[in-house]
Amino acid sequence: MAQDCLFCNIAHGKTDTEFLYEDDNLVAFRDIKPHAPVHVLLVPKRHIRSVNDLTDDDRPILAELFMAAREMAQKEGVSESGYKLLFNVEKGGGQVIFHLHLHLLGGWKR
């Protein structure tokens, strides 16, 4: 855990953030500045700085992120209407918090 990392602190229960999902490896919670009616962040508990810092050993956590995102889309009621999954990578790609996280966005009326 990186002590100065906001998402490490959230993932390890050091804030009052309400989890929508939690298991041994990751947590999910609502984005505090949502860009969609449904905007959930899926965050590994282990600190990984960005997609650029992934190693072959991280393949299982990536699979788990995607499977948890699928489950969250169902729970949030957007699995049938559609949703986006998004990683922002590095500052130029829009990454603001340097702890790997997957955005689940959906719920738009079309």
C-alpha positions as a printed NumPy array, in Angstrom:
array([[  0.   ,   0.   ,   0.   ],
       [  1.289,   3.441,  -0.915],
       [  0.423,   5.58 ,   2.116],
       [ -0.012,   8.811,   0.154],
       [ -2.265,   7.159,  -2.454],
       [ -5.954,   8.077,  -2.194],
       [ -7.144,   4.827,  -3.772],
       [ -4.918,   2.721,  -1.506],
       [ -6.471,   4.469,   1.487],
       [ -9.987,   3.928,   0.128],
       [ -9.358,   0.281,  -0.792],
       [ -7.973,  -0.465,   2.663],
       [-10.915,   1.083,   4.51 ],
       [ -9.146,   4.212,   5.725],
       [-11.97 ,   6.468,   4.45 ],
       [-15.732,   6.376,   4.836],
       [-16.251,   5.337,   1.213],
       [-19.189,   2.977,   0.684],
       [-18.198,  -0.106,  -1.294],
       [-20.583,  -1.468,  -3.885],
       [-18.357,  -4.537,  -4.25 ],
       [-15.419,  -5.951,  -2.341],
       [-13.388,  -9.14 ,  -2.427],
       [ -9.837, -10.06 ,  -1.412],
       [ -8.298,  -8.247,  -4.381],
       [-10.443,  -5.261,  -5.312],
       [-13.177,  -2.825,  -4.367],
       [-15.798,  -0.883,  -6.321],
       [-17.367,   2.428,  -5.38 ],
       [-19.126,   5.393,  -6.998],
       [-17.027,   8.156,  -8.537],
       [-17.409,  11.395,  -6.554],
       [-17.424,  13.399,  -9.823],
       [-19.514,  11.182, -12.107],
       [-19.39 ,  11.568, -15.876],
       [-22.472,   9.385, -16.409],
       [-25.64 ,   8.453, -14.501],
       [-23.784,   5.289, -13.462],
       [-20.079,   5.852, -12.806],
       [-18.376,   3.169, -10.74 ],
       [-14.641,   2.811, -10.11 ],
       [-13.124,  -0.658,  -9.748],
       [ -9.83 ,  -0.495,  -7.883],
       [ -7.293,  -3.214,  -7.013],
       [ -6.318,  -3.274,  -3.344],
       [ -2.672,  -3.752,  -4.323],
       [ -1.052,  -0.559,  -5.524],
       [ -0.338,  -0.64 ,  -9.247],
       [  0.508,   2.836, -10.51 ],
       [ -0.939,   2.613, -14.036],
       [ -1.519,   0.317, -16.995],
       [  2.098,   1.048, -17.961],
       [  3.261,  -0.574, -14.715],
       [  1.455,  -3.896, -15.222],
       [  3.523,  -7.077, -15.334],
       [  2.715, -10.602, -16.463],
       [  1.967, -11.402, -12.812],
       [ -0.919,  -8.899, -12.938],
       [ -2.931, -10.836, -15.533],
       [ -5.252, -12.371, -12.893],
       [ -6.188,  -8.987, -11.411],
       [ -7.043,  -7.673, -14.879],
       [ -9.349, -10.622, -15.475],
       [-10.918, -10.055, -12.069],
       [-11.438,  -6.339, -12.807],
       [-13.33 ,  -7.16 , -15.996],
       [-15.44 ,  -9.877, -14.39 ],
       [-16.304,  -7.604, -11.451],
       [-17.185,  -4.821, -13.906],
       [-19.571,  -7.178, -15.681],
       [-21.175,  -8.058, -12.343],
       [-21.419,  -4.378, -11.354],
       [-23.054,  -3.517, -14.691],
       [-25.714,  -6.12 , -13.959],
       [-26.239,  -4.837, -10.395],
       [-26.428,  -1.228, -11.599],
       [-28.97 ,  -2.134, -14.292],
       [-26.904,  -1.158, -17.329],
       [-25.82 ,  -4.54 , -18.666],
       [-28.631,  -4.693, -21.242],
       [-28.722,  -1.003, -22.238],
       [-24.952,  -0.803, -22.56 ],
       [-21.955,   0.673, -20.791],
       [-18.346,   1.698, -21.259],
       [-15.234,   0.382, -19.539],
       [-12.326,   2.802, -19.504],
       [ -8.752,   3.003, -18.257],
       [ -7.116,   6.438, -18.305],
       [ -3.362,   5.962, -18.719],
       [ -0.867,   8.581, -17.545],
       [ -1.466,  12.319, -17.357],
       [ -1.844,  12.78 , -21.118],
       [ -4.497,  10.059, -21.166],
       [ -6.506,  11.68 , -18.406],
       [ -5.206,   9.712, -15.41 ],
       [ -5.503,  11.905, -12.31 ],
       [ -5.017,   9.389,  -9.5  ],
       [ -1.981,   7.213, -10.089],
       [ -3.407,   3.919,  -8.9  ],
       [ -4.793,   1.582, -11.55 ],
       [ -8.588,   1.802, -11.769],
       [-11.281,   0.85 , -14.239],
       [-14.22 ,   3.175, -14.9  ],
       [-17.662,   1.663, -15.519],
       [-19.899,   4.271, -17.172],
       [-23.49 ,   3.887, -18.312],
       [-27.097,   4.719, -17.708],
       [-27.576,   7.261, -20.477],
       [-31.058,   7.484, -21.994],
       [-30.978,   6.933, -25.756]])
